[in-house]
Amino acid sequence: MALPTQPQINERFDTATEEEVPHYNWIPPEWTGASKPKFEDTVSAEKLKFPEPNLNCVALLEDRITALREKFPGHLDKVRAKRSLEERADSDETLQQMSHPDSNFRHVDKNVYSETERQRFLDASDLLENLRELARRDGELAGAAQEMVGPVRRVRALLAQNPSGMRRLKLVFEWTLCQTITLLGELNAAKTKEEYNRARCSYIELLKDLDDHEPHTKKDKPKCGERGYGCTIKWFYVFPLIQEGKVKGVKVVAKWNPHISSSGAPIPH
């Protein structure tokens, strides 16, 4: 496997600058000539081994994933696209729907507090809330006690064993995997210049969107299941495993604050 030349490296950086995406991410070449571009291999010819991904993607992807499954039999057999969307921020208490980008992703990082310290916070929050009944003897104190209910309950939620913020981050990472697998599969499946360049543009838009940490300042506002999740991600990295000019697998890494989620998956090819 030949190493890239300096002109090739310069071209990749120029393309990333032009497309306004992070320079460390892979960008497929544009189809401009008569034949479909052949991707440069990124791994040796050894057999790639990935467990078949077991994902429940948003229902918005169902038709596209079904089309890929038909074009590449034996792939995506454990990938479903039945997940519904949260109607508005923090509206899904069961956390089974795809979280809205504006939902609450806050959480307390692991290993910051010992179990004893965590329990001290929980005991204190319970005590404060239980004092509300006693505070009712005086109107002023009753009002102040009521005002502290929200913050006290947020403390308990942040210190839960499996906080909702972390569970929502897990859903976002699953969403990024679903999007990446679908888009790279569509690049492999493309037979025409229009199909290929459309998939390429969509892939680049995903990279740009996940690198956008202030999506509310843009014309296209965050939309559940579609865009705006860059507000929860510190950085996002895609490394395609390319053999014989085709994407056969992918490594995806996302850094939250300060957690890192990573996964590898085969790509329909």
C-alpha positions as CSV (number, residue, x, y, z in Angstrom):
1,M,0.0,0.0,0.0
2,A,1.7,3.2,-1.2
3,L,2.1,6.2,1.0
4,P,0.4,9.4,-0.2
5,T,2.6,11.9,-2.0
6,Q,2.9,15.6,-0.9
7,P,0.7,16.8,-3.8
8,Q,-1.9,14.3,-2.8
9,I,-1.8,15.5,0.8
10,N,-2.0,19.1,-0.3
11,E,-5.0,18.2,-2.5
12,R,-6.8,16.5,0.5
13,F,-6.2,19.5,2.7
14,D,-7.4,21.9,0.0
15,T,-10.6,19.8,-0.5
16,A,-11.3,19.8,3.2
17,T,-10.8,23.6,3.4
18,E,-13.1,24.1,0.4
19,E,-15.8,21.9,1.8
20,E,-15.4,23.4,5.3
21,V,-15.1,20.0,7.1
22,P,-12.5,18.9,9.6
23,H,-9.2,18.1,7.8
24,Y,-8.6,14.8,9.7
25,N,-11.8,13.2,8.2
26,W,-11.8,11.2,4.9
27,I,-13.5,12.9,2.0
28,P,-14.4,10.8,-1.1
29,P,-13.3,12.2,-4.4
30,E,-15.9,13.8,-6.6
31,W,-17.0,11.9,-9.7
32,T,-16.0,14.2,-12.6
33,G,-14.8,11.9,-15.3
34,A,-16.4,9.1,-17.3
35,S,-15.9,6.3,-14.8
36,K,-16.6,6.1,-11.1
37,P,-13.7,7.0,-8.8
38,K,-11.8,4.2,-7.3
39,F,-10.9,4.9,-3.6
40,E,-7.4,4.6,-2.4
41,D,-6.9,1.7,-0.1
42,T,-6.4,2.5,3.5
43,V,-5.8,-1.1,4.9
44,S,-4.0,-4.1,3.7
45,A,-5.6,-7.0,1.9
46,E,-6.1,-9.0,5.2
47,K,-9.7,-10.2,5.9
48,L,-11.6,-7.6,7.9
49,K,-13.6,-8.9,10.8
50,F,-16.5,-6.9,12.2
51,P,-19.6,-8.1,14.1
52,E,-22.8,-7.3,12.1
53,P,-24.1,-4.1,13.6
54,N,-27.2,-4.4,15.7
55,L,-28.9,-1.0,15.4
56,N,-32.3,0.6,15.5
57,C,-32.0,3.6,13.2
58,V,-34.6,6.4,12.8
59,A,-37.5,5.5,10.6
60,L,-36.4,8.3,8.2
61,L,-33.7,5.9,7.0
62,E,-36.0,2.8,6.4
63,D,-36.3,3.1,2.6
64,R,-32.6,3.7,2.1
65,I,-31.5,0.9,4.4
66,T,-34.0,-1.5,2.7
67,A,-32.6,-0.5,-0.7
68,L,-29.0,-1.3,0.5
69,R,-30.1,-4.6,1.9
70,E,-31.6,-5.5,-1.5
71,K,-28.5,-4.5,-3.4
72,F,-26.1,-6.2,-1.0
73,P,-27.8,-9.5,0.3
74,G,-26.4,-10.6,3.6
75,H,-25.6,-7.1,4.8
76,L,-27.5,-5.0,7.4
77,D,-29.6,-8.0,8.5
78,K,-29.5,-6.8,12.1
79,V,-30.1,-3.1,11.2
80,R,-33.7,-1.9,11.7
81,A,-35.1,1.6,11.0
82,K,-38.1,1.8,13.3
83,R,-37.1,4.4,15.8
84,S,-39.6,7.3,16.1
85,L,-38.6,10.9,16.8
86,E,-39.0,12.9,20.0
87,E,-41.7,15.5,19.3
88,R,-40.0,18.2,21.2
89,A,-37.0,18.6,23.5
90,D,-37.2,16.4,26.6
91,S,-40.7,15.1,25.7
92,D,-39.7,11.4,25.7
93,E,-39.5,10.2,29.3
94,T,-38.8,6.6,28.3
95,L,-35.8,7.6,26.1
96,Q,-36.8,5.1,23.4
97,Q,-37.3,7.8,20.7
98,M,-34.5,9.6,18.9
99,S,-33.6,12.5,21.1
100,H,-34.2,16.1,19.9
101,P,-30.9,18.1,19.5
102,D,-32.3,20.5,22.1
103,S,-32.9,17.9,24.7
104,N,-31.0,17.7,28.0
105,F,-27.7,15.9,27.5
106,R,-26.1,17.1,30.7
107,H,-24.6,14.4,33.0
108,V,-22.0,14.0,35.8
109,D,-18.8,12.4,34.5
110,K,-17.8,9.0,35.9
111,N,-15.2,8.8,38.6
112,V,-15.5,12.4,39.6
113,Y,-17.3,11.4,42.9
114,S,-16.9,8.3,45.0
115,E,-20.0,6.4,45.8
116,T,-19.9,7.8,49.4
117,E,-19.7,11.4,48.0
118,R,-22.5,10.7,45.5
119,Q,-24.7,9.4,48.3
120,R,-24.1,12.6,50.3
121,F,-25.5,14.7,47.5
122,L,-28.5,12.4,47.2
123,D,-29.2,12.4,51.0
124,A,-28.9,16.2,51.1
125,S,-31.3,16.6,48.1
126,D,-33.8,14.3,49.8
127,L,-33.6,16.3,53.0
128,L,-34.2,19.6,51.3
129,E,-37.2,18.4,49.4
130,N,-38.7,16.8,52.5
131,L,-38.4,20.1,54.3
132,R,-41.0,21.6,51.9
133,E,-43.8,20.4,54.2
134,L,-42.3,22.1,57.2
135,A,-41.7,25.3,55.2
136,R,-45.4,25.7,54.5
137,R,-45.9,27.3,57.9
138,D,-44.5,30.5,56.5
139,G,-45.4,32.0,53.1
140,E,-42.0,33.4,52.4
141,L,-40.1,30.3,53.3
142,A,-42.7,28.1,51.4
143,G,-42.0,30.2,48.3
144,A,-38.2,29.8,48.7
145,A,-38.5,26.1,49.3
146,Q,-40.6,25.7,46.2
147,E,-38.0,27.5,44.1
148,M,-35.4,25.0,45.1
149,V,-37.4,22.0,44.0
150,G,-36.2,22.2,40.4
151,P,-32.5,22.5,41.1
152,V,-32.7,19.7,43.8
153,R,-34.3,17.3,41.3
154,R,-31.8,18.2,38.7
155,V,-29.0,17.2,41.1
156,R,-30.6,13.9,41.7
157,A,-31.1,13.3,37.9
158,L,-27.4,14.2,37.2
159,L,-26.2,11.7,39.9
160,A,-28.5,8.8,38.8
161,Q,-26.7,5.5,38.1
162,N,-27.7,5.7,34.5
163,P,-28.4,9.4,33.9
164,S,-30.7,10.4,31.1
165,G,-28.1,12.7,29.5
166,M,-25.7,9.7,28.9
167,R,-28.6,7.6,27.5
168,R,-29.4,10.4,25.1
169,L,-25.7,10.6,24.0
170,K,-25.9,6.8,23.4
171,L,-28.8,7.4,21.0
172,V,-26.9,10.1,19.2
173,F,-23.9,7.9,18.7
174,E,-26.2,5.2,17.3
175,W,-27.7,7.8,15.0
176,T,-24.2,8.7,13.7
177,L,-23.4,5.0,13.1
178,C,-26.6,4.6,11.1
179,Q,-26.0,7.7,9.0
180,T,-22.4,6.7,8.3
181,I,-23.1,3.1,7.4
182,T,-26.0,4.2,5.1
183,L,-24.0,7.0,3.3
184,L,-20.9,4.9,2.8
185,G,-23.0,2.0,1.6
186,E,-24.7,4.3,-0.9
187,L,-21.3,5.5,-2.2
188,N,-20.5,1.8,-2.9
189,A,-23.8,1.2,-4.5
190,A,-23.9,4.2,-6.7
191,K,-24.0,3.4,-10.4
192,T,-24.4,6.8,-11.9
193,K,-22.5,10.1,-11.5
194,E,-25.7,11.7,-10.0
195,E,-26.2,8.9,-7.4
196,Y,-22.6,9.0,-6.4
197,N,-22.2,12.8,-6.1
198,R,-25.5,13.0,-4.2
199,A,-24.2,10.5,-1.6
200,R,-20.9,12.3,-1.5
201,C,-22.6,15.6,-0.8
202,S,-24.8,14.1,1.9
203,Y,-21.7,12.5,3.6
204,I,-19.9,15.8,3.6
205,E,-23.0,17.6,5.0
206,L,-23.0,15.0,7.8
207,L,-19.4,15.8,8.7
208,K,-20.1,19.6,8.5
209,D,-23.2,19.2,10.7
210,L,-21.5,17.2,13.4
211,D,-18.6,19.7,13.5
212,D,-21.1,22.6,14.0
213,H,-21.2,23.2,17.7
214,E,-23.6,26.2,17.4
215,P,-26.3,24.9,15.0
216,H,-28.9,27.4,16.3
217,T,-27.0,30.2,14.7
218,K,-27.4,28.8,11.2
219,K,-30.3,29.1,8.7
220,D,-31.1,25.4,8.9
221,K,-32.1,25.0,12.6
222,P,-31.6,21.7,14.5
223,K,-34.2,19.1,13.5
224,C,-34.8,15.9,15.3
225,G,-33.4,12.8,13.5
226,E,-31.9,15.0,10.7
227,R,-29.4,17.6,11.9
228,G,-28.1,19.7,14.8
229,Y,-26.4,17.1,16.9
230,G,-23.0,18.8,16.7
231,C,-24.0,20.8,19.8
232,T,-23.5,17.6,21.8
233,I,-20.2,16.4,20.2
234,K,-16.7,17.8,20.8
235,W,-15.3,16.1,17.7
236,F,-16.3,13.3,15.3
237,Y,-14.0,11.1,13.3
238,V,-14.6,8.7,10.4
239,F,-11.9,6.3,9.1
240,P,-13.0,4.1,6.2
241,L,-11.4,0.7,5.7
242,I,-10.9,0.6,2.0
243,Q,-9.8,-2.5,0.0
244,E,-9.7,-2.9,-3.7
245,G,-11.2,0.6,-4.1
246,K,-14.4,-0.1,-2.0
247,V,-15.3,0.9,1.5
248,K,-15.6,-2.4,3.3
249,G,-15.7,-1.2,6.9
250,V,-15.5,1.9,9.0
251,K,-14.2,3.1,12.3
252,V,-16.3,5.8,13.9
253,V,-15.2,7.8,17.0
254,A,-17.1,10.6,18.8
255,K,-15.9,12.5,21.8
256,W,-18.4,14.0,24.2
257,N,-17.2,15.8,27.3
258,P,-14.9,14.0,28.2
259,H,-16.3,10.6,27.2
260,I,-15.3,8.8,23.9
261,S,-17.6,6.5,22.0
262,S,-16.2,4.3,19.3
263,S,-17.3,1.5,17.1
264,G,-16.3,-0.5,14.0
265,A,-18.8,-1.8,11.4
266,P,-18.9,-3.5,8.0
267,I,-20.1,-1.5,5.1
268,P,-22.4,-3.0,2.4
269,H,-20.1,-3.6,-0.6
